[in-house]
């Protein structure tokens, strides 16, 4: 219960008189009233700034420093006040927590200073209100990451590695090339060979100058066939060795084989082996040529070396739906305009628009504003529709593209934040459950024992690691007595106590999504 | 087009407008169109002003402390404590029915306290203006906590008598009992059956309705309660709440 609602408990108890005449059983005796002294003002001096509040306000949370007898250690007899040598600006928020029941996090404060103050006053950060919780967690995470980065930078200079098995250390070397010089050398060597292999693929198709006695030009690949073959062999040798080493070192071989990078590796080296195996058969040589196209996939091996490529691939994958929609709408527009253009140009003689599929090419070239000019409409209607086609092409393509671009950044940040929020939600639910389970079990315990004095001890034991400051136990016992009266009125017993999510703040409707304990 | 006219003149009768300046129908329509566009673009202007007025009117200041002290049986200090708690929760100074229901529901998370809270609200809202001010609140509490047994029974009768006609009928009682059972929620032992509230009402009427006329009057109610020991004892239960 929020602290403020506890102020209404006397009213709820008084209103219980309305049940008395219809009660089916006599009422239980009221809990023993612990007569605390007169409610007085307490003066809190925090580094010179004076705060004053009622004693009752502070005692709402007896688990904290200010609410318990621990504050007596800070009592200053000469001035008859409690003196704390702490930051008064942050103390303001802490005192507001006692007053309103909600702890806020001021955005301009340093997160570690705030944490220290909370720890000093015995307040758990999990009770920060919903309005400030997200911000608090974000700042905290940034801070811990920054500290971790600093530590890592320090540690990297003096590596004191634990004893890893050879396999584990090899895998680690493959994944993080910066861990050892051997790994770095390997990383650069493979990178170099990927580049060489790709360059060789490109260069061997360039026409080299032919000799004076040759009729036609030959490509460099045919002229220096042996040299290129040796180069290819060397590259494939390196790639094969690398793949096998990764396969051996992988902690989960099955998962490694399924991963995208290993598939790319396999596709990059397969054509060579297939080419070796196949003889110079005329029939299959055509297929063999096609297979050599797959060698270009070696360029994708660079994605291990470039984080940017990986991010691009990931975002393309996650934007698949938007891209799919773009493709779909483009297809629709192409079909519509191709049909229109075909029928518009049907009348004209010697027209290039021989069929609707032929008109597809025109539509695509026009809509993407390429305009090669190999197909142009000749009739007036064709020209009108052609201009409409190019104008709409600009719109259809230009509009979704910024959306997709913004989707990239949104999805990227969102996926990070979604993970964060999911993890936060679990801990917060667990925290709330722990508090409420502490309260509900306390009630059932109280009924079983019929006693009130031990209720608070039992509650704190059963709540286990109580993550949240407990509310005043007097209010707990009075609330339990009220529930007991209700039971006696109706003659039924409460079996389980459901839990309200959202700590029942009076502004919002409490969510009746009860979870049974 | 004529010289630009003041905007206020647009609110006047357009026919007058036309007569004075001899404008053509077409120009008039254009003006109306422009006006319509402007009013469509900023539709909330009038509403927001009204909303603000409504919000500021809801602030309520209670009677002076001395007056309340005279009217209720609370001491000055007790009134101060009560008001502080009240004002903390309801800064505007009044509780409307929804807030009341929310606050009351928090004490009974396992069940649905809204129906009973509704009856309770009507019992506290003695002047029936739809909101419970601090005076209503404190008067009610004064009766409940510091009143004589007669007054408490009177208050309870008032609570049960939903339409405030001086008689409790079986239907009214059934509503009240059902709302109390609702507060218990679903997980009770034994499980709540359909006829349990009805049986409860029958027992109540058998006890209270002396002349068997199907309704319970205030005198029957008070007589019967004063003869019942349990009820008498439970009335004293919450004397020390404040």
Interface residues (C-beta under 8 A of the other chain):
Chain A: X1 X4 X5 X7 X8 X9 X10 X11 X12 X13 X14 X15 X16 X17 X18 X19 X20 X21 X22 X23 X24 X26 X27 X30 X33 X39 X479 X482 X483 X485 X486 X487 X489 X490 X491 X492 X493 X494 X495 X496 X497 X498 X499 X500 X504 X506 X509 X510 X514 X516
Chain B: X81 X85 X86 X88 X89 X99 X102 X103 X104 X105 X106 X107 X108 X109 X110 X120 X123 X137 X140 X141 X144 X145 X152 X153 X155 X156 X159 X160 X173 X176 X177 X180 X181 X183 X184 X185 X187 X188 X189 X190 X192 X200 X203 X204 X221 X225 X230 X231 X233 X234 X235 X237 X238 X240 X241 X242
